[in-house]
Amino acid sequence: MATQPIEDHRPDGRKSTRHSLNIKGSARIAVGIDIIDASASGVKARLSVPLPIGTLINIGLPGNNKRHARVVWSEGDITGCEFVQPLDSYDLMMMLDGPKAQND
């Protein structure tokens, strides 16, 4: 499909021709997360940015462990996320033992 050039009248001196499009893309953003409770199947957390139900995210956990999770519910600033692949017993133990300094 051919695109049509768009005249750009902004005073910023852009030289590149802009083209009108209607396509889907994706973006990665950093979202702060405070984990409130956890199980092998997911976490309840406070996120710095509200995310729609169904959003896939990558959560960094203690022990340099990262897990893909899906937002499954949200109430105010609290969000429930289900891991795409549940934690094994070792990874769950690492997560539970990781933040001891905050719980003592």
Contacts in CASP RR format, 6 or more apart in sequence:
PFRMAT RR
TARGET T0000
AUTHOR 0000-0000-0000
METHOD contacts of the structure
MODEL  1
MATQPIEDHRPDGRKSTRHSLNIKGSARIAVGIDIIDASASGVKARLSVP
LPIGTLINIGLPGNNKRHARVVWSEGDITGCEFVQPLDSYDLMMMLDGPK
AQND
3 19 0 8 1.000
3 20 0 8 1.000
3 21 0 8 1.000
4 19 0 8 1.000
4 20 0 8 1.000
5 17 0 8 1.000
5 18 0 8 1.000
5 19 0 8 1.000
6 17 0 8 1.000
6 18 0 8 1.000
6 19 0 8 1.000
6 20 0 8 1.000
8 14 0 8 1.000
8 17 0 8 1.000
8 18 0 8 1.000
29 49 0 8 1.000
31 47 0 8 1.000
31 48 0 8 1.000
31 49 0 8 1.000
31 51 0 8 1.000
31 57 0 8 1.000
32 47 0 8 1.000
32 48 0 8 1.000
32 49 0 8 1.000
33 45 0 8 1.000
33 46 0 8 1.000
33 47 0 8 1.000
33 48 0 8 1.000
33 59 0 8 1.000
33 60 0 8 1.000
34 45 0 8 1.000
34 46 0 8 1.000
35 43 0 8 1.000
35 44 0 8 1.000
35 45 0 8 1.000
35 95 0 8 1.000
35 99 0 8 1.000
36 43 0 8 1.000
36 44 0 8 1.000
36 45 0 8 1.000
36 46 0 8 1.000
36 78 0 8 1.000
37 43 0 8 1.000
37 44 0 8 1.000
38 44 0 8 1.000
38 92 0 8 1.000
38 95 0 8 1.000
38 96 0 8 1.000
39 92 0 8 1.000
40 83 0 8 1.000
40 86 0 8 1.000
40 87 0 8 1.000
40 88 0 8 1.000
40 89 0 8 1.000
40 92 0 8 1.000
41 82 0 8 1.000
41 83 0 8 1.000
41 86 0 8 1.000
41 87 0 8 1.000
42 69 0 8 1.000
42 80 0 8 1.000
42 81 0 8 1.000
42 82 0 8 1.000
42 83 0 8 1.000
42 86 0 8 1.000
42 87 0 8 1.000
43 59 0 8 1.000
43 69 0 8 1.000
43 80 0 8 1.000
43 81 0 8 1.000
43 83 0 8 1.000
44 78 0 8 1.000
44 79 0 8 1.000
44 80 0 8 1.000
44 81 0 8 1.000
45 78 0 8 1.000
45 79 0 8 1.000
45 80 0 8 1.000
45 81 0 8 1.000
46 77 0 8 1.000
46 78 0 8 1.000
46 79 0 8 1.000
47 77 0 8 1.000
47 79 0 8 1.000
50 74 0 8 1.000
50 76 0 8 1.000
50 77 0 8 1.000
50 79 0 8 1.000
51 57 0 8 1.000
51 71 0 8 1.000
51 74 0 8 1.000
51 79 0 8 1.000
52 71 0 8 1.000
53 71 0 8 1.000
53 72 0 8 1.000
53 73 0 8 1.000
53 74 0 8 1.000
54 70 0 8 1.000
54 71 0 8 1.000
54 72 0 8 1.000
55 70 0 8 1.000
55 71 0 8 1.000
56 68 0 8 1.000
56 69 0 8 1.000
56 70 0 8 1.000
56 84 0 8 1.000
57 68 0 8 1.000
57 69 0 8 1.000
57 70 0 8 1.000
57 71 0 8 1.000
57 81 0 8 1.000
58 66 0 8 1.000
58 67 0 8 1.000
58 68 0 8 1.000
58 69 0 8 1.000
59 66 0 8 1.000
59 67 0 8 1.000
59 68 0 8 1.000
59 69 0 8 1.000
59 81 0 8 1.000
60 66 0 8 1.000
60 67 0 8 1.000
61 67 0 8 1.000
61 91 0 8 1.000
61 94 0 8 1.000
61 95 0 8 1.000
62 94 0 8 1.000
62 95 0 8 1.000
62 97 0 8 1.000
62 98 0 8 1.000
62 99 0 8 1.000
63 94 0 8 1.000
63 98 0 8 1.000
65 91 0 8 1.000
65 94 0 8 1.000
65 95 0 8 1.000
67 83 0 8 1.000
67 84 0 8 1.000
67 85 0 8 1.000
67 87 0 8 1.000
67 91 0 8 1.000
68 83 0 8 1.000
68 84 0 8 1.000
68 85 0 8 1.000
69 81 0 8 1.000
69 82 0 8 1.000
69 83 0 8 1.000
69 84 0 8 1.000
70 81 0 8 1.000
70 82 0 8 1.000
70 84 0 8 1.000
71 79 0 8 1.000
71 80 0 8 1.000
71 81 0 8 1.000
72 80 0 8 1.000
72 81 0 8 1.000
72 82 0 8 1.000
73 79 0 8 1.000
73 80 0 8 1.000
74 80 0 8 1.000
87 95 0 8 1.000
END
